[in-house]
Amino acid sequence: MTKIIKLHVIPPSNVEKRIIFSTEDKDALVKGVELESHVCGCCGFVLAENVMIYNYRDIILQCPNCKSYNEAPKNENSLHSLNI
């Protein structure tokens, strides 16, 4: 069973000089084969499907649904799981 993890939304002023993953497609920005999926902290859209996102360092995921900026956790201990 895939663990669903809510990402932390950050203000646009905090994204300068950082890598931003974004798309206009209504699909996950990153896909893999792990057992964790990460959702937008604002609207719940799946941004990273079946990946361990803390392996991606210092990136921002821009939600294609609501356009909010979501920060990937720095390590596994900073994850916030949802009981869905």
KELO-5574 format. One record per atom (N, C-alpha, C): x, y, z; atom name; residue in three letters. Coordinates in steps of 0.001 Angstrom, whole numbers, plus 500000, padded with zeros to 6 digits. Each point is the difference from the previous one (the first is absolute). Example, Ala and Ser with C-alpha at 12.3 -4.5 7.8 and 13.67 -1.06 7.14 Angstrom:
# KELO-5574
       X       Y       Z  atomo  residuo
  513190  494310  507800      N      ALA
  499110  501190  500000     CA      ALA
  500900  501200  500000      C      ALA
  499650  501050  499280      N      SER
  500820  501190  500060     CA      SER
  499230  501090  500730      C      SER
***
This chain:
# KELO-5574
       X       Y       Z  atomo  residuo
  500837  498830  500000      N      MET
  499163  501170  500000     CA      MET
  500889  501243  500000      C      MET
  499671  500953  499156      N      THR
  500782  501219  499865     CA      THR
  499701  500961  501135      C      THR
  501054  500535  500611      N      LYS
  499856  501017  501035     CA      LYS
  499822  501353  499308      C      LYS
  498984  500779  500431      N      ILE
  499738  501324  499438     CA      ILE
  500569  501045  500957      C      ILE
  500830  500892  499469      N      ILE
  500670  501009  500815     CA      ILE
  499690  501393  499471      C      ILE
  499554  500869  500893      N      LYS
  499661  501378  499652     CA      LYS
  501262  500865  500066      C      LYS
  500296  500720  498916      N      LEU
  501172  500867  499953     CA      LEU
  499711  501359  500632      C      LEU
  501047  500718  500302      N      HIS
  499912  501312  500641     CA      HIS
  499951  501094  498939      C      HIS
  498955  500823  500029      N      VAL
  499871  501113  499061     CA      VAL
  500858  501162  500477      C      VAL
  500724  500618  499065      N      ILE
  500840  501146  500340     CA      ILE
  499603  501206  499142      C      ILE
  500288  501209  500477      N      PRO
  499658  501193  499220     CA      PRO
  500917  500155  498786      C      PRO
  499514  500671  498944      N      PRO
  500824  500209  498798     CA      PRO
  501343  500679  500291      C      PRO
  500070  500798  501025      N      SER
  501259  500687  500323     CA      SER
  501094  499026  500435      C      SER
  499638  498782  500375      N      ASN
  500989  499012  500448     CA      ASN
  500499  499074  498898      C      ASN
  499611  500235  498750      N      VAL
  500404  499090  498922     CA      VAL
  501155  500529  499157      C      VAL
  500440  501221  500257      N      GLU
  501097  500573  499211     CA      GLU
  501255  499143  500099      C      GLU
  500657  499826  498886      N      LYS
  501264  499271  499892     CA      LYS
  499882  498537  500393      C      LYS
  498820  499426  499837      N      ARG
  499802  498584  500268     CA      ARG
  499428  499340  498751      C      ARG
  500166  498709  499897      N      ILE
  499481  499255  498860     CA      ILE
  498502  499793  500194      C      ILE
  499221  500348  498969      N      ILE
  498546  499851  500061     CA      ILE
  499560  498990  498944      C      ILE
  499299  498954  500440      N      PHE
  499367  499062  499079     CA      PHE
  498586  500509  499783      C      PHE
  499614  500202  498743      N      SER
  498631  500438  499702     CA      SER
  499589  499477  498636      C      SER
  498699  499973  499771      N      THR
  499445  499564  498726     CA      THR
  498598  500558  499861      C      THR
  499525  500049  498790      N      GLU
  498607  500395  499755     CA      GLU
  499108  498760  499940      C      GLU
  500606  498818  499874      N      ASP
  499239  498751  499966     CA      ASP
  499402  499730  501373      C      ASP
  498818  499450  500023      N      LYS
  499358  499630  501262     CA      LYS
  500404  498577  500369      C      LYS
  501303  499836  500261      N      ASP
  500562  498704  500341     CA      ASP
  501124  500225  501010      C      ASP
  500378  498946  500697      N      ALA
  501088  500089  500972     CA      ALA
  501275  500513  499325      C      ALA
  500764  500802  500724      N      LEU
  501244  500559  499471     CA      LEU
  501121  498960  499973      C      LEU
  499970  499081  500954      N      VAL
  501031  498976  500125     CA      VAL
  499285  498675  500243      C      VAL
  500456  498943  499318      N      LYS
  499421  498668  500204     CA      LYS
  501110  498989  500209      C      LYS
  499710  499011  500824      N      GLY
  500993  498971  500268     CA      GLY
  499338  498687  500374      C      GLY
  500713  499171  500763      N      VAL
  499517  498675  500365     CA      VAL
  500028  499748  501510      C      VAL
  500209  501036  500800      N      GLU
  500044  499850  501458     CA      GLU
  498585  499952  500571      C      GLU
  499867  500009  501310      N      LEU
  498695  499896  500651     CA      LEU
  499604  501276  500727      C      LEU
  500421  501150  499496      N      GLU
  499598  501286  500565     CA      GLU
  499540  500912  498876      C      GLU
  498877  500675  500211      N      SER
  499548  501026  499070     CA      SER
  499829  501288  500783      C      SER
  500288  501122  499348      N      HIS
  500009  501300  500675     CA      HIS
  498996  500927  499333      C      HIS
  499172  500640  500839      N      VAL
  498926  500846  499488     CA      VAL
  500248  501466  500355      C      VAL
  499407  500881  499199      N      CYS
  500067  501435  500234     CA      CYS
  499438  500310  501380      C      CYS
  500720  500831  500742      N      GLY
  499554  500392  501328     CA      GLY
  498814  500929  499987      C      GLY
  499657  500521  498844      N      CYS
  498871  500921  499875     CA      CYS
  498735  499291  499512      C      CYS
  500085  499298  498869      N      CYS
  498785  499435  499398     CA      CYS
  499953  498465  499987      C      CYS
  501100  499330  500351      N      GLY
  500008  498540  500046     CA      GLY
  500303  499296  498689      C      GLY
  500347  500743  498948      N      PHE
  500349  499423  498701     CA      PHE
  501275  499160  500153      C      PHE
  500054  498824  499372      N      VAL
  501193  499139  500079     CA      VAL
  501114  500620  499168      C      VAL
  501093  500399  500669      N      LEU
  501145  500619  499321     CA      LEU
  501115  499007  499725      C      LEU
  500209  499074  500892      N      ALA
  501053  498995  499852     CA      ALA
  499380  498644  500312      C      ALA
  499915  499157  498994      N      GLU
  499305  498723  500129     CA      GLU
  500995  498858  500121      C      GLU
  499895  499270  501093      N      ASN
  500833  498815  500247     CA      ASN
  501497  500304  499989      C      ASN
  500388  501065  500685      N      VAL
  501417  500341  500149     CA      VAL
  500293  500359  501450      C      VAL
  501247  499910  500382      N      MET
  500449  500465  501312     CA      MET
  500592  501384  499758      C      MET
  499168  501019  500139      N      ILE
  500328  501354  499564     CA      ILE
  501171  500618  500753      C      ILE
  500282  499549  501218      N      TYR
  501123  500590  500737     CA      TYR
  501343  499665  499361      C      TYR
  500009  499107  499002      N      ASN
  501217  499751  499229     CA      ASN
  500296  501125  499007      C      ASN
  498991  500830  499724      N      TYR
  500170  501159  499126     CA      TYR
  500379  501183  500885      C      TYR
  501172  500523  499831      N      ARG
  500503  501046  500893     CA      ARG
  499666  501399  499500      C      ARG
  499465  500803  500899      N      ASP
  499798  501433  499777     CA      ASP
  499192  500329  498748      C      ASP
  498911  499259  499783      N      ILE
  499146  500295  498857     CA      ILE
  498639  500503  500473      C      ILE
  499337  500700  499115      N      ILE
  498653  500492  500232     CA      ILE
  499100  499357  498952      C      ILE
  498851  499509  500427      N      LEU
  499019  499441  499080     CA      LEU
  498847  500991  499885      C      LEU
  499794  500547  498799      N      GLN
  498879  500916  499801     CA      GLN
  498790  499190  499560      C      GLN
  498932  500132  500746      N      CYS
  498795  499232  499721     CA      CYS
  499360  500463  498690      C      CYS
  499745  499074  499061      N      PRO
  499349  500390  498750     CA      PRO
  498518  500326  500187      C      PRO
  499439  499604  501126      N      ASN
  498588  500235  500262     CA      ASN
  499746  501385  500612      C      ASN
  500692  500338  501095      N      CYS
  499738  501271  500696     CA      CYS
  501167  500986  499913      C      CYS
  501122  499584  499409      N      LYS
  501191  500825  499775     CA      LYS
  500779  500337  501275      C      LYS
  499680  499363  501123      N      SER
  500766  500262  501224     CA      SER
  501369  499327  499904      C      SER
  500944  500504  500794      N      TYR
  501351  499456  500049     CA      TYR
  500116  499078  501206      C      TYR
  500465  498786  499758      N      ASN
  500120  498986  501046     CA      ASN
  501454  499611  500156      C      ASN
  500434  499951  501231      N      GLU
  501388  499673  500294     CA      GLU
  500130  498524  500341      C      GLU
  500964  499353  499389      N      ALA
  500292  498610  500334     CA      ALA
  500675  499967  501364      C      ALA
  499668  499029  500840      N      PRO
  500626  499912  501319     CA      PRO
  501490  499738  499879      C      PRO
  500739  500461  500976      N      LYS
  501455  499855  499980     CA      LYS
  500434  498567  500317      C      LYS
  499190  499297  500807      N      ASN
  500326  498623  500334     CA      ASN
  498737  499246  500385      C      ASN
  500139  498718  500173      N      GLU
  498860  499127  500289     CA      GLU
  499302  500373  501302      C      GLU
  500718  500548  500963      N      ASN
  499419  500335  501303     CA      ASN
  499074  501206  499961      C      ASN
  500029  500788  498919      N      SER
  499161  501196  499928     CA      SER
  498724  499777  499177      C      SER
  499683  498733  499706      N      LEU
  498815  499684  499214     CA      LEU
  498746  500034  500875      C      LEU
  498886  500404  499405      N      HIS
  498720  500028  500690     CA      HIS
  499022  499127  499233      C      HIS
  499743  498801  500530      N      SER
  499117  499061  499316     CA      SER
  498543  500355  500225      C      SER
  499187  499668  499005      N      LEU
  498553  500167  500096     CA      LEU
  499376  498625  500137      C      LEU
  499010  499890  500822      N      ASN
  499251  498751  500101     CA      ASN
  498802  500087  499076      C      ASN
  500156  499458  498806      N      ILE
  498921  500064  498997     CA      ILE
  499471  498610  499754      C      ILE
***
